[in-house]
């Protein structure tokens, strides 16, 4: 994926062979915590949708890279908040020394951070289920607001009003993301 600063993107991926990726409420919650940890140092999560076998993010990219040490510090803070919420005063502190051999001043890209988010979630699910291998398709996909194919979509050979040029991409994308569970008949009405 090619990201650039100060642009909105639609980022999405699905389970390998369209298989399920979320199995319990705890899985959804854990993935949300990972999203906070890995995405927010790079920008703002405008809207999102987690479906049983895929996800969508509407993400405004502020930075395409950050110092690895800044990302780690943010991840440690988020992880400790998650532990406190789960365990209260008995929450264990984050072990900051583990796995920190690389140069702390090196940069990490948004692409790498997304990959780490998905790899870590996959590792947790594989451990929980006794599985091995990849949970997600090989690469996330992303589209920005300037891709011609996205704004010229047709529905039954007629222009689809949601994607006509001159309408607001951000609003259209948010609508599309929030309508996913309605279309899949998981909920009756989008929020």
N, C-alpha and C positions, 0 to 999 in steps of 0.2 A: 504494500500500500504506500502511496506517496502522499504524505501530509504536508501542508504548508500553513504558516502562521495566519491567525486571524481569519479563519474560514470555518464554516460549518460542514460537518461530514455526517453521513449516514454510514455507520459501521455495523456489520452484522456477520454472523456465522451460525452454523447449525451442527448438530451431531453428525458424526461420521455415518454415512449411509442413512442419514435422517433419523438416527436412533435417538432415544430420549437422553437428555443431559441433566435434567433435574428430576429427582425422585422423591424428595421430602421437602417439607417447609425449611428444615435446617440447611438443605442444599441451596435453596434460593437465597436464604439469609447470608450464608457463607460467601456466595458469589457476589452479592451486593457489597459486602465488606471488602472483598477483593477489588471490586470496581472502584470503590472510594479510595483505596490505597494506591492502585496503579494508574488510574486515569486522572484524578484531580490535580496532581502536580503539573499536568500538561494543558489543562483547560477546564472547561465547564461541561458537565453532563446536563444537557437541556431536557431530554426526555429519554426514556428507555422502556423496554418491554422484555420480560423474560418469559418465554414460552416453554412448554415441556421439552421441545427438541431444538430450539433455536433462540437467539436473542437479537435485539436491535438496540442500538444506541444512537441518539442524536447528540453529537459532541462538537463543541466549539473549541478548536485548537488555538491555544494561546502560545504554546511553545512546542517545538518538534523534538527538542532534546532538553535534558536536564542533567545536572551532575548526579552521578550514581549515589554519592553520599547524601544528597538532598532527598532523593527518592527513598533511600533506606531509612532515613530519619522519619520521613512521613509514614512509611509502612510500619515502623516500630510504634509510632504514636497511634495509628489506626488499630493495629493489632492489640495494643494494650487497652484501648477503649473497648474493643470487642470482648476481651477477657473480663474487664470490669463489669460490663453489661451482663455477661454470662455468669460470672462467679462472685461478683460483688467484692467485698474487702479481701476475699481469699484469692484474688487474681494474682497469678505469678507474673513477675516482671519479664519483659522480653529479653532473651539472651542475645545481646548485640554482637557478641564475638563470633558466633557461629556462622560459618560460610562467608566470612568477610575478608578473604585473602587478596582479592583484586585491588587495584589502585582506586582509592576512594575519590580521586579527582577525575576519573574517566567519565565520559558522557554516556548516557543511555538514551536511546531514541524512543519515541512513542510506540513505534512498531515493536521494539524489543520488550517494552513494558507490557504491551497487550499480549505478546507471546508468553511472557513470564506469568501473567495473570491466568491465562488459559492452561499453561502447563501445570501450575500449582493446583488449580482446581481439578484438573484431570488426575493428578497424583492423589489428591484427597478422595475422589470418587473411586479410583482404582483400588485404593487401600480399603475403603468402606465396603466395596463390592467383591473384593478378591479378584479383580480383573487386571489385565495388562493391556498396553497399547494406547492408541490415541482415542480420545473421546470426541474431539471436534474434527471437522474437515481441516485439511492441511493449512489453509490460510484464511484469515478473515477477509472480507470484502469491504470496500468502502467506496462511497460516491460523494462527490461534492455538489454544490449548487450550480455548477456550470457545465455539467455533462449533458450534451445534447440529447442523447438517447433517453435520459431521465425526464426531460421536460417536453418530450414529444410522444409520450406513451399514448397509445390508442386503445380503446375498449370497444370491441365489436366494430372495428374499422372506423370509429368516430373518435374525435379528440376527447380525451378524458379530462373533464374540467379541473380535476385536482392538480393536473400537471401542465396546464397551459402557461405559456410565457406571459409574464405580467402579474401572475399570482405569486404570493409570497412563499418561497421555498421552505423557509423555516416552519411556517404554519402548516403547509402541506405535509411536510415530513413528520411533524408532531402528530397530525391527524392520522397519517398512515400507520405510524408506530402504535398509537393508542387503539386503533381499530383492529389490530392483529388478533387480540383475544376475542373480540366480538365476531370477526369473520370465522374464527375457529370454533365458535360456539362454546367457549370456555366461560365467558361472561355475557350478560345480556346487553350491557351498556358500558361504553368507555368512560373513564373518569374525566 
